[in-house]
Amino acid sequence: MADCATRTRAWIEGDPDSRTRAELSALLDAHEMDALADRMDGTLEFGTAGLRGAVEAGSNRMNRATVILATAGLAEHFITITDPEDRFVVIGRDARPSSQTFMDDALGVLTAAGFRVAYFTDPTPTPLVAYAGLSLGACASIVITASHNPPADNGYKVYGASGIQIVSPTDAEIAERIEAVGPANEVPRVLDPYAHPDVQRIGPDLFEGYLRSVASVLPTVTADRGISIVYTAMHGVGGRSVTEALRRFGFKRVHPVARQFTPDGTFPTLSFPNPEEPGALDLAHELALAIDADLVLANDP
């Protein structure tokens, strides 16, 4: 196995992003071998939850190169198991600073590989992306998100044609395809996929269909829906969807935590954007106490 410096130079040569190439080159020049080893000893493991890690340069980090390689491997997997007319993927993202760029690269790789792609223009809840894939007949759906990980992270989740997160052996089969991909800068990409005829935007009708599907499975309950609800999106992507769904189904007294409602992948009011973490719900509890709310709801971002 090549030593760390040799592997780092090879990764730099194959990295299409000048910023992350410079990041690794600076560590090499400074002989920061411990830092390089942490970034270059192995790769992010593609599993049931896809990929997730810190956004930095290197094979063991989330960056444009790892996203391009992951998408190339995923594309090759679905090319082997689908007919050409079924090669259709839905893609969405959260609001983290790197998510748009990662989605751009994934779109470019898929389009170059001959897939039709439908995408969400705005940050979108993961369940809505999976629902879109299911309702539109996609062979897979991709969500660029690190869920409730710290702000420095990002990730890449994959859902199958069933609308369910991929499981074994599909995850292992995709991982094998990723391992076989060459340097990231040699993976074919359409540089402006949004102008490509095989790429389409997902409109607001999809959310309407989602709400109709929810309504079709709700139990028949005639109880009073006048309870007072405090809701926090935790700077994530659920705000519009959750408040609109609650309104449609009769919950009129919903009080969002204003400082945490707008999607913001830097999570300015939270050190760790996980509803289960100590302190994460402090602002929601403060508002609930102030208005004597009956219920506090929080989304994973």
C-alpha positions in Angstrom: 0.0 0.0 0.0 1.3 3.4 -0.9 2.4 5.7 1.9 0.2 8.6 3.0 2.2 11.3 1.1 2.0 9.3 -2.1 -1.8 8.7 -1.7 -2.3 12.4 -0.9 -0.5 13.5 -4.1 -2.6 11.1 -6.1 -5.8 12.4 -4.6 -4.7 16.0 -5.2 -4.1 15.1 -8.9 -7.5 13.6 -9.2 -9.4 16.3 -7.3 -11.5 18.6 -9.5 -11.8 21.3 -6.8 -8.9 23.9 -6.6 -9.8 24.8 -3.0 -9.5 21.3 -1.6 -6.4 20.6 -3.7 -4.8 23.7 -2.1 -6.0 22.5 1.3 -4.2 19.2 1.0 -1.1 20.7 -0.6 -0.7 23.1 2.3 -0.8 20.2 4.7 1.8 18.3 2.7 4.1 21.4 2.4 3.8 21.8 6.2 4.6 18.1 6.8 1.4 17.8 8.8 1.4 14.0 8.5 -1.0 13.3 11.4 -3.6 15.5 9.9 -3.0 14.0 6.5 -3.3 10.5 7.8 -6.6 11.3 9.4 -7.9 12.6 6.1 -6.3 10.0 3.8 -6.2 6.7 5.7 -9.1 5.1 4.0 -12.3 6.5 2.5 -15.7 7.4 3.9 -17.6 4.2 4.1 -20.7 4.0 2.0 -23.4 2.1 3.9 -27.1 2.0 4.7 -27.0 5.7 5.7 -24.9 6.6 2.6 -22.0 8.9 3.4 -21.5 11.4 6.2 -18.5 13.3 7.5 -16.7 16.6 7.9 -16.5 18.9 4.8 -12.8 19.0 4.2 -10.2 17.8 1.6 -9.3 14.1 1.5 -10.6 10.7 0.7 -12.0 10.3 4.3 -14.0 13.5 4.1 -17.0 15.0 2.4 -16.0 17.1 -0.5 -16.7 17.5 -4.2 -14.5 14.6 -5.2 -16.1 12.1 -2.8 -19.6 13.2 -4.0 -18.6 12.8 -7.6 -17.1 9.3 -7.0 -20.2 8.2 -4.9 -22.5 9.4 -7.7 -20.5 7.7 -10.4 -20.6 4.4 -8.4 -24.3 4.8 -7.8 -25.0 5.5 -11.4 -23.0 2.4 -12.5 -25.0 0.2 -10.0 -28.3 1.3 -11.4 -27.2 1.1 -15.0 -26.5 -2.6 -14.4 -29.9 -3.4 -12.9 -32.3 -1.1 -14.8 -33.4 -0.6 -18.4 -32.5 2.7 -20.0 -36.0 4.0 -19.8 -36.0 3.5 -16.0 -32.9 5.4 -15.3 -34.5 8.3 -13.5 -33.3 9.8 -10.2 -34.8 12.5 -7.8 -32.4 14.7 -5.8 -32.8 17.2 -3.0 -30.7 18.9 -0.4 -30.6 20.5 3.0 -29.4 24.1 3.7 -25.8 23.4 4.7 -23.3 25.7 2.9 -21.9 22.9 0.7 -25.1 21.2 -0.2 -25.9 23.1 -3.3 -22.5 22.5 -4.8 -22.7 18.8 -4.0 -26.1 18.6 -5.6 -24.8 20.4 -8.7 -22.0 17.8 -9.0 -24.4 14.8 -8.5 -26.7 16.2 -11.1 -23.8 16.6 -13.5 -22.6 13.1 -13.1 -26.0 11.5 -13.4 -26.9 13.5 -16.5 -23.6 12.6 -18.2 -24.3 8.9 -17.4 -27.6 9.1 -19.3 -30.1 9.5 -16.4 -33.1 11.7 -16.3 -33.1 13.7 -13.1 -35.8 15.7 -11.2 -34.6 18.1 -8.5 -35.9 20.4 -5.8 -34.8 24.0 -6.1 -35.0 24.9 -2.4 -33.8 23.0 0.7 -36.3 20.2 1.1 -37.2 17.7 3.9 -35.8 14.2 3.4 -39.2 12.5 3.5 -40.5 14.7 0.7 -37.5 13.8 -1.5 -38.1 10.1 -0.9 -41.9 10.6 -1.5 -41.0 12.3 -4.8 -38.9 9.4 -5.9 -41.7 7.0 -5.1 -44.5 9.0 -6.7 -42.6 9.9 -9.8 -41.3 6.4 -10.4 -37.5 7.0 -9.8 -35.1 4.1 -9.4 -33.4 6.1 -6.6 -33.6 9.3 -4.7 -30.5 11.2 -3.3 -30.6 13.7 -0.4 -27.6 15.8 0.2 -27.8 16.2 4.0 -26.0 15.5 7.2 -29.2 15.3 9.2 -28.5 16.5 12.8 -24.7 16.4 12.5 -22.7 19.4 13.6 -22.5 22.4 11.1 -19.0 21.3 9.8 -20.4 18.1 8.3 -22.4 17.0 5.3 -23.7 13.8 3.9 -25.3 11.8 1.0 -28.3 9.6 1.6 -29.9 7.2 -1.0 -33.4 5.9 -1.2 -34.6 3.1 -3.5 -37.5 2.8 -5.8 -39.7 1.8 -2.9 -39.1 5.2 -1.2 -37.2 3.4 1.6 -33.5 4.0 2.5 -31.3 1.5 0.8 -30.4 -1.6 2.8 -28.0 -4.6 2.4 -27.0 -5.8 -0.1 -27.7 -2.7 -2.2 -25.4 -0.5 -0.1 -22.5 -2.9 -0.4 -23.0 -3.3 -4.1 -22.9 0.5 -4.6 -19.8 0.7 -2.4 -18.1 -1.8 -4.6 -18.9 0.3 -7.7 -17.6 3.4 -6.0 -14.3 1.6 -5.2 -13.9 0.8 -8.9 -14.3 4.5 -10.1 -11.1 6.2 -11.2 -10.0 9.7 -10.3 -12.9 12.1 -9.7 -11.7 14.6 -12.3 -12.0 11.9 -15.0 -15.6 11.1 -14.2 -17.8 12.6 -17.0 -20.0 15.5 -15.8 -22.4 17.9 -17.5 -21.1 21.2 -16.2 -24.5 23.0 -16.5 -27.0 20.2 -15.8 -29.9 22.6 -15.1 -30.0 23.5 -18.8 -30.0 19.9 -19.9 -33.3 18.6 -21.4 -33.2 15.5 -19.2 -33.2 17.6 -16.0 -36.5 18.9 -14.7 -37.5 21.0 -11.6 -40.0 19.6 -9.2 -42.8 22.1 -8.7 -45.2 22.8 -5.7 -47.7 20.2 -6.9 -45.5 17.5 -5.4 -46.1 18.8 -1.9 -49.8 19.0 -2.5 -49.7 15.3 -3.5 -47.8 14.5 -0.4 -50.4 16.2 1.8 -53.2 14.2 0.0 -51.3 11.0 0.6 -51.0 11.9 4.3 -54.7 12.7 4.5 -55.6 9.3 3.0 -54.0 7.4 5.9 -55.0 9.6 8.8 -57.4 8.0 11.3 -60.8 9.6 11.6 -60.7 11.7 14.8 -63.2 14.4 15.7 -61.4 15.7 18.8 -60.7 19.4 19.4 -57.6 20.6 17.5 -57.3 23.9 19.4 -54.2 22.9 21.4 -51.4 25.4 21.4 -48.3 24.1 19.7 -44.7 25.5 19.8 -42.7 24.3 16.8 -39.0 24.6 16.0 -37.4 23.7 12.7 -34.0 24.0 14.4 -32.7 26.0 11.4 -33.5 23.0 9.2 -35.7 22.4 6.2 -39.0 21.4 7.8 -40.5 24.7 8.7 -42.8 25.4 5.7 -43.9 21.8 5.3 -44.7 21.2 9.0 -46.6 24.4 9.6 -48.6 24.1 6.4 -49.4 20.5 7.1 -50.6 21.3 10.7 -52.7 24.2 9.3 -54.3 22.0 6.6 -55.2 19.4 9.2 -56.9 21.9 11.5 -54.2 22.9 14.0 -54.5 26.7 13.9 -52.6 27.6 17.1 -49.0 26.9 15.9 -46.2 29.1 17.2 -42.9 28.7 15.3 -39.7 29.6 17.1 -38.9 32.6 14.8 -35.1 32.6 15.3 -34.9 28.9 14.3 -37.5 28.8 11.5 -35.5 29.8 8.3 -33.2 27.1 6.9 -29.6 28.0 7.9 -26.9 25.3 7.7 -24.6 27.2 10.0 -27.1 26.6 12.9 -26.4 30.0 14.6 -28.4 29.4 17.8 -27.3 25.8 18.3 -24.0 24.1 19.1 -25.3 20.7 18.1 -28.5 20.7 16.0 -30.0 17.5 17.4 -33.3 17.8 19.3 -32.0 15.1 21.7 -29.0 17.2 22.7 -29.0 19.2 26.0 -29.9 22.8 25.3 -31.2 22.2 21.8 -34.8 22.9 22.7 -34.1 25.8 25.1 -35.7 28.5 22.8 -38.7 26.3 22.2 -39.2 25.7 25.9 -38.9 29.4 26.6 -41.6 30.2 24.1 -43.8 27.4 25.4 -43.6 28.6 28.9 -44.2 32.2 27.9 -47.5 31.3 26.1 -48.5 28.3 28.2 -48.4 26.0 25.2 -49.7 22.4 25.4 -47.1 20.8 23.2 -43.6 21.4 21.8 -42.6 19.9 18.5 -39.1 19.9 17.0 -37.7 18.6 13.7 -34.4 17.0 13.1 -32.9 19.6 10.8 
